[in-house]
Amino acid sequence: MQNRDRMYWAGAWAEPGSGGAIEVINPATEQVIGRVPEGCAEDVAHAVAAAREAFEGWSRTSAAERAELLGKLAAGLTARRDEIAQTITSEVGMPLKLSIQIQAALPAGVAASYVKLLAGYAFEQRVGNSLVLREPVGVVGCITPWNYPLHQIVAKVAPALAAGCTVVVKPSEVAPLNAFILAEIVHASGLPRGVFNLVSGRGAVVGEALAAHPDVDMISFTGSTRAGRRVGELAAASVKRVALELGGKSATVILDDADFERAVTVGVGACFLNSGQTCSALTRMLVPKARAGDAAELARRVAESFTTGDPLDANTKLGPLVSAAQRERVRGFIRQGVAEGARLVTGGAEAPAHLPRGWFVRPTVFADVSNSMTIAREEIFGPVLSILGFEDDDDAVRIANDTPYGLAGAVWSRTPERALSLAKRLRTGQVDINGAKFNPLAPFGGFKQSGHGRELGVFGLEEFLSTKSLQI
C-alpha cells in the first residue's frame, strides 16, 4: 500500500489544504493499492507561487546547467525502473513486461534525449540586423492522463525544464502514484526549489484551477477532446499558450500489394496495445473490399492469441481496462456495434469467463463496418478493432480522413513510393509506413480535434519557447 499524504512544492513535501484523499485501485484485482491527497485550489496557488518565484533564476541558467540536472533526472528514472514499472502496472493494468519497456524505460529515454539536444540547440541566431532569441515561455501547468502516466508527464516536464520553464504537474487521479516517485527523483537530483511542483487531485478542481490561474503562462494538456475543450476555454481568459494532445480514431491502410498477413498482425497489435487505451491506437483497419474476409479471419486469429489475465503473469498480453466505468463504456460501444449491424468476428461485451474479478474486456474484432457507424467514428479506448473495406487508393484516403480526429495512422504496401504518396495524403500528425518503429525524437501530436502543438524532440522543446527579436 502506497499512502501519500503530502504534495510537493517549493522544493519540499507540503501539507495539502484539504484533508481529503483519493483511493488508487488496481484494475486487475479491484483492490485499493494506495491513496494520494485530494488537492484544492489553495494547493494550486501555493505550487504556482513557488514556480513563479523560481522562474527568474531558473530561466537564466545555462543550457549546460539544465542539461546536467536533466541527466540526473534521467539517471534517477533508470535506477528506479523496476519500481516504476511495478507501480504503473498496478495502477493501469499494462502487462509488466510491457510496462518495463514502455511505461518505465521510455520516460528515462525521453529525459536523456533532452540532455543531448541541449548540447546543440541554438537559443540565439542572427537575422540581418536582428538578434533573435528563444526564451522560456514561463510557468507551465502540465495536466496529464492515466494511460501512459509517467511518459506523458516526462514528455512535458523534460522539454519545459530544458527550455528554462518552471512547472506545476497535475497527474491523473486514476494513476497518480508514479508521479510521486518522479517527485522523489526530482528532489534527489538537486533541482532548485520551485522549479518542479506536484499537486494531485481531480481534474474538475485542481486541473481547472491550474488552467485558469493568471500566473500560469502555458498549459500543456493530454487527455480527452472533451476535457481539452474545457482547458482551452479556461486558458483563454488570460490568453495563455495552450498545447493539446487529445483523442484519435486512427486508421491502418493496407493496400492490395501489401504483405497482408504481417500488416494485419501488426495492425491488431497496434489497436490492442495497453488494452486499446492508447490515444494513437490504430482502431480502424482499412482493407481492399476483395480481401475483407481474409482480413477478418486473420484478425480473429491474432486477437484470440491475446491472452487476457493477470498483468504480472509473463504470458499475459492483454491486461484489464483501467476502471469499472471505462469497462462499461467499452462494453456499451461493443453492444452498439452489434446493434448497428457490424459483424462480430470475435470477442464481445461479455466478461472473460475465466476472470471473475478485474475490469477485463475480451479482445474484440468487428467486420463489415461502415465509416458512419459509431464504432468507426468515436474513440472507444478499449481493445476493439473495426475492419472497413475500400475500393481503391483514393477511396482509402477518403475513408481514413473521414473523421474529426487526426492523430496517427499507418500505411502498408510493398511499393515504398506508393506507401509514401498515400501517407502524405492522410490528415494526421504521424503515419507509420510498413510497421516502422516509434521514434521518440520525431514530433508527436495531431490535426483537427486531436489537438495542436507537438511533443518530443526539438519540436517538443520549441513548444515551451517564445521568440524575441533585438534590432541591433
KARA-V993381 format. One record per pair of residues at least 12 apart in sequence whose C-alpha atoms are under 6 Angstrom apart, sorted by the first residue. I is the first residue (numbers start at 1). GAP is how many residues later the second one is. Records with the same first field share a line. If there is no record, write none. Layout:
I: GAP ; GAP
//
This chain:
1: 32 ; 33
2: 32
3: 31 ; 32
4: 31 ; 32
5: 32
7: 192
8: 189 ; 190
9: 38 ; 185 ; 188
10: 40 ; 183 ; 184
11: 182 ; 183
20: 18
21: 15 ; 16 ; 17
22: 13 ; 14 ; 16
23: 12
26: 64 ; 65
27: 295 ; 296 ; 331 ; 332
28: 292 ; 330
29: 329
30: 328
38: 163
39: 161 ; 162
40: 166
41: 165 ; 168
47: 150
50: 144
51: 115 ; 143 ; 144
54: 140 ; 141
55: 111
58: 106
59: 105
66: 96
67: 48
72: 117
74: 34 ; 37 ; 38
76: 109
77: 31
78: 30
81: 23
84: 20
85: 14 ; 15 ; 19
91: 84
92: 230
93: 226 ; 227
94: 180 ; 225
95: 216 ; 224
96: 215 ; 216
107: 44 ; 47
111: 47
129: 342 ; 343
130: 340 ; 341 ; 342
131: 338 ; 339
132: 336 ; 337
133: 334 ; 335
134: 331 ; 332 ; 333
135: 330 ; 331
136: 27 ; 28 ; 29 ; 328 ; 329
137: 327 ; 328 ; 329
138: 27 ; 79
139: 26 ; 27 ; 28 ; 77 ; 78
140: 27 ; 76 ; 77 ; 78 ; 79
141: 26 ; 27 ; 78
142: 27 ; 78
143: 27 ; 78
144: 27 ; 28 ; 78
145: 27 ; 78
146: 26 ; 29
159: 302
160: 304
166: 29
167: 29
168: 29 ; 30
169: 29
170: 29 ; 30
173: 28 ; 29
211: 23 ; 24
212: 22 ; 23
217: 23
218: 22 ; 23 ; 24
219: 23
220: 22 ; 23
221: 23
222: 22 ; 23 ; 24
223: 23
224: 22 ; 23
225: 21 ; 22
243: 209 ; 210
244: 207 ; 208
245: 200 ; 206
246: 204 ; 205
247: 32 ; 203
248: 31 ; 32 ; 157 ; 159 ; 202
249: 130
250: 32 ; 33 ; 158 ; 159
251: 31 ; 33 ; 34 ; 149 ; 158
252: 30 ; 33 ; 34 ; 157 ; 158 ; 159
253: 33 ; 157 ; 158
254: 33 ; 157 ; 158
255: 157 ; 158
257: 156 ; 157
258: 154 ; 155 ; 156
270: 12
271: 12
272: 111
275: 43 ; 107 ; 108
276: 105 ; 106 ; 107
277: 104 ; 105
280: 128
283: 102
284: 102 ; 103
285: 102
286: 102 ; 103
287: 102
288: 101 ; 102
289: 100 ; 101
300: 46
303: 60
306: 12
320: 39 ; 40
321: 38 ; 39
324: 35
330: 50 ; 52
331: 18
334: 15
337: 38
342: 26 ; 27
343: 23 ; 24 ; 25
344: 22
345: 20 ; 21
346: 18 ; 19
347: 15 ; 16 ; 17
348: 16
363: 20
364: 20
365: 19 ; 20
366: 20
367: 20
369: 18 ; 19
404: 45
405: 43 ; 44 ; 45
406: 21 ; 22 ; 40 ; 41 ; 42 ; 44
407: 21 ; 22 ; 39 ; 43
408: 20 ; 21 ; 22 ; 23
409: 22
410: 21 ; 22 ; 23
411: 22
412: 22
428: 18 ; 19
429: 16 ; 17 ; 18
441: 15 ; 16
442: 15
443: 12 ; 13 ; 16
//
